[in-house]
């Protein structure tokens, strides 16, 4: 569903031609970290919904059609249009258009415009509707005004704006129908009293071209450091990270127990190993079809997955984090906090809301320790192995089982995660594909060993 709503876009009486804007967006979107259609030709760009936020800022839902896909993808864009912009906005420029003969207008990403960011927070504070947008906040929640905004300069699949070190607004860039899992999960955990996840205090959504969550506001954890940075710091100081990894494992176990209570399910372990192995094999074959480096390992990986069927031990399915790694956890005020529950943004919302094995989250964190150890920093010998063991031990204290007690399941989930990473790196960071490929080779060589960790490495690596 698209509509020619671009007729409103302009400055004063001047209008931006739809064809010019579409051409600019078609060049700009693929360069954004949050664009999920990398590597495929764009065949069409159109505006599905537009709302004027201020005199020179528009909220757009942009539909992008690409070769090889029957359905268009939708992205959230705050578009600024002005005859002049401050020099600091230079990196945010999308391009220049001719509104009418002799008159040029600059089009820019207004997320980085303080005025647009303030408008968004003010709308969240006041609530109500504005064009195709609806703004809401929890009862008795006060969203303050007058907070200075700044955009976080971090690599992520969305855009986050911090207001006065009090609040953080996350804008979901790739928009799909329905409630975003990040809002759904954090809200449910807050209602069940789990305090290690920042609770949402406000959100906004769109009613057109479909109902969907567009953004959410949470308290900002001041003086916090993400797990990735802490891990790298430990490597640079040549100190261990096992105590932190143990506590992180314990917090993750507590999270899974809370999620099981917040999202009860009657799905038992019947035929679960077969279903898990089949799903992993399906993902593997799709990945190998697009990434040649995986093809020599297909048979061995299938054996890794098949071992789950004979060994069993995978716990019941439940709601999980969905994309857990060191970048999704923050250490603040002496404890770990877990954030970003939207799952893998490229997947459909239904898949991201689906129940999974909690071991999948554990495997994601184990892979993250491996990434940190190969980041180029100075690490102690076997740093990753010790962190992995400590994390699993901490998880076993609070999560109901020790992941190391189900080695076949843990190895299969870690291999499944490594295959996902291979595909991701082949698209976004080809120079880093050797990191997950090394893990794939290691896990294949170790199939049948006692448990993932230091013991599953070939003798020449020990």
Buried (B, 14 or more C-beta within 10 A) or exposed (E): EBEEBBEEBBBEEEBBBBEBBBBBBBEBBBEBEBBBBEEEEBEEBBBBBBBEBEEBBBBBBBBBBBEEEEEBBBBBBBBBBBEEBEEEBEEBBBBEBEBEEEEEBBBBBBBBBBBBBBBBBBBBBEEEEBBBBBBBBBEEBEBEEEBEBBBEEEEBBBBBBBBEEEBBBBBBBBBBBBBBBBBBBBBBBBEEEBEBBBBBBBBBBBEBBBEBBBBBBBEBBEEBEBBBBBBBEBBEEEEBBBEBBBBBBBBBBBBBBBBBBBBEEEEEBEEBBEBBBEEBBEBBEEBBEEBEBBEEBBEBBBEBBBBBBEBEBBBBBBBBBBBBBBBBBBBBEEEBBBBBBBBEBBBEBEEBBBBBBBBBBBBBBBBBBBBBBBBEBEBBEBBBBBBBBBBBBBBBBBBEBBBBEBBBBBBBBBBBBBBBBBBBBBBEEEEBBBBBBBBBBBBBBBBEBEBBBBBBBEEEEE
